[in-house]
Amino acid sequence: MAAVDIVLIRLCKIDIKAGKGPASALHITQIQKPKPKDAQALVKIKAFGLNRMDLLQREGMYPVPPQAPKTLGVEFSGTIEAEAKDAESGFKVGDEVFGLAYGGAYAEYIAVSTHMLIHKPKELSWEVAAGIPETWITATQAMYLVGGFSAGKSILWHAGASSVSIAGIQLSKADKASAIYITAGSQEKIDFCKSLGATAGFNYHTQDWAKEILEATDGKGVDVVIDFVGQNYFQGNLDVAARDGHIVNLGALSGTKLAAGVDIGGFVRKRIRYEGSSLRSRDEDYQGNLRDTLVAHALPKFIDGSFKVPIERVFPWEEVIQAHELMESNKTMGKIICTIG
């Protein structure tokens, strides 16, 4: 009987051979089924979304917060199977949900705070729902809480065809940005971003995007800049930021150390604010407030189709290696999703 009990509490998750490595190091293994505690629910996962941080964490290059499990994955959709005693009263066993976690979504089950769960509308598929939480909440945080965006301001989204910027373009359009600029690595991606609402796009391979944005704005620049690139874009961001502009840095894909000769005069001359931010390291109350903002502001637009969640490709989770390799190719224009079962 004891052996049967042990089998019943085992489940599969995706792990990394030797703790870190290339995509080929990913494999499915078994762990003990988690038990929800405090305000958590146990969710049986139907689908999970991939994010750039997953690649960095897999390679041992991401500062995982102390409360996060080592298992990859921060966004998912699924069904509540059990609840702890302090779970939010609005959720019950059997509810279809999607949500954000500190980690652990690359698995059959996850124990996650109910403060970060959202009821899945029937209009959304499991795959679409799994592609919303991390990217749309990050875009919401960067634009409003950190960037101070409001109607009538202009905004620049770097990595325009990334999932966060795809969300940001749509949020900017819905909230009446005066202009929405993007950078991307191909004309195909620029055209895609324009179809979502971008005013203009600039190919960072073939164009001097900072110079052309200044020309497009008659030298004024843009009010809010959302950047994931870091080092290579630091000077350009200072150049294109408008007076009293706000640059929000969410990543440093090109590196963190600046070259000699960077001119920081714009900080004082234009009264620029440069602020870094992250979502995963925030506490549950902060993330819960962002969840509530997303539910009130964006969820109705997902339901009526005003907001789109483009999906590049869906993989069975057994093909997670191929999913990571596709993200590493930098050729995607939408979410990569893995399904379980």
C-alpha positions, 0 to 999 in steps of 0.5 A, a space after each residue: 500500500 505504501 508503494 501505491 501512495 508514493 506513486 500517487 504523489 509523483 508527477 512530472 516536471 521539466 528539469 535541467 541536467 547538471 542544473 544549467 546548460 543549453 536547450 538540450 539539457 532540458 528533460 522530463 523527470 519526476 518530483 513529489 507533487 506539491 501541497 498548497 499552503 497559506 493562500 495557495 491553490 494547487 493547479 493542474 497545468 494545461 499549458 505554460 508560456 515561454 519567456 526570455 528569462 527562462 533561457 537565461 535561468 536555464 543557462 544560470 544567468 538569471 537572478 532567481 528570487 529566493 522564494 522561487 523553485 528551481 523549476 522553470 516557468 512563470 506563467 500557466 493556465 489550468 484547473 484548480 485541484 485543491 486549495 489551502 485554508 487561506 486561499 482567496 474566497 473567489 476561487 474554488 476547486 474545479 475553476 479554470 484559471 491562468 496566472 503568474 508564479 515565481 517559478 515552477 510552471 514547467 510541470 504537471 502541477 503547481 502550488 501558487 498564490 491565489 493572489 496571482 490567479 485569474 479566472 479564465 473566460 470561456 472565450 480564451 483557449 488554454 494556450 492563449 490564457 497561458 500567454 497572457 500573465 507575464 508579458 501583459 503584467 510586465 507591460 502594464 507595470 513598465 508603462 504605468 507604474 514605472 514609466 508614468 504613461 498617460 494619454 497623449 504621451 509618446 512611447 518607444 518599445 524596443 524589441 517590438 515583436 517581443 511578447 512584452 512589446 506586443 502587449 505594450 503596443 496594444 495597451 499604448 494604442 488603447 490608452 491613446 498614445 500620441 505616437 507609438 514607435 518600435 525597433 525590430 530586426 526585420 521589415 516583417 517584424 516592423 509591419 507586424 507591429 504596425 498591424 497592432 497599432 505602432 505608428 512607425 518602426 525602425 530596423 536596428 540592423 539597417 537604420 540609425 533608430 535614434 536619429 530617425 526617431 528624433 527626425 520623426 518627432 522634430 527633435 522633441 523625442 519620446 516621453 517614455 522608452 521601454 528598453 530590454 537591451 541595455 548597453 548598446 541602446 543606452 546612449 540612443 535612449 538618452 538621445 531620444 528621450 524627451 524633456 522630462 522623459 522616462 526610460 524604463 530598463 527591463 533587461 540588458 540583453 546586450 550587456 551591462 557595462 558601458 563603453 567609454 565616451 557615453 554622454 550622460 549630459 541628457 540626464 540633467 539637460 533634459 531632466 531624464 529619469 532612468 529607472 530599472 525594474 523587474 516583476 518576478 522579484 516583487 512581493 505578492 501584494 505588489 503582483 496582486 495589485 498588478 493582477 487586479 489592474 490587468 483584470 479590470 483594464 485588459 481582461 474585457 478586451 481579451 474577451 471581446 477580441 480587442 486585445 490579441 495574444 499572437 501565438 508563434 507556435 504551440 509545442 507539446 511539452 515533450 518538445 520543450 527543447 525545440 521550443 527553447 531553440 525556437 525562442 533562441 532563434 529570435 525569429 518569433 512574432 508572438 508567444 511560444 506555448 507548451 501544452 501538457 496532456 
